[in-house]
Amino acid sequence: MFSIPIQSAIVNSIIGNAVLAGIFLYLWRVDKRESALGYWAAASAASACRISFRLIRLEGYPAAIYGEALCGAISVVLLWMGTRVFVGKPFEAPWKVGLVAAAGMGGDPVPQALLITGIVVAFSATALAVAVLLRLFAVTGTVTLAAD
């Protein structure tokens, strides 16, 4: 039977979120007109902070749940704001989204950590592919490779 310690899954989630934040930040710095990428970079960084508070809480500091809830709510609000910018809609009461996100925090950490890890890995791979394609386009002027 294969088993993985919860701390390992949480550390992997932290690293994945940090990498994703870095990729979004890089892409936003390349084209500052894409402000949604800045929001998504901040949301990924807040998510990494949230997961860090989860690890601290598991190590025996129960008060870390307040930081976890706050960072989780901030992450959801920033993700929502970036999505609104991406689709071209204005912000309407982002505090409501934060309240809903804060109310949904809690529960068993193992499935949450594993789910977050899977999402982050898939999203990071997609963002990395987009970054490679943007670099390929910047260097060659096309996003296709020669057949030879």
Secondary structure as the mmCIF struct_conf table of DSSP 4:
data_model
#
loop_
_struct_conf.conf_type_id
_struct_conf.id
_struct_conf.beg_label_comp_id
_struct_conf.beg_label_asym_id
_struct_conf.beg_label_seq_id
_struct_conf.end_label_comp_id
_struct_conf.end_label_asym_id
_struct_conf.end_label_seq_id
HELX_RH_AL_P HELX_RH_AL_P1 ILE A 6 VAL A 30
TURN_TY1_P TURN_TY1_P1 LYS A 32 ARG A 33
HELX_RH_AL_P HELX_RH_AL_P2 SER A 35 LEU A 58
TURN_TY1_P TURN_TY1_P2 GLU A 59 GLY A 60
TURN_TY1_P TURN_TY1_P3 PRO A 62 ALA A 63
HELX_RH_AL_P HELX_RH_AL_P3 ALA A 64 VAL A 87
TURN_TY1_P TURN_TY1_P4 GLY A 88 GLY A 88
HELX_RH_AL_P HELX_RH_AL_P4 PRO A 94 ALA A 103
TURN_TY1_P TURN_TY1_P5 GLY A 104 GLY A 104
BEND BEND1 GLY A 107 GLY A 107
HELX_RH_AL_P HELX_RH_AL_P5 PRO A 109 THR A 140
BEND BEND2 GLY A 141 THR A 144
#
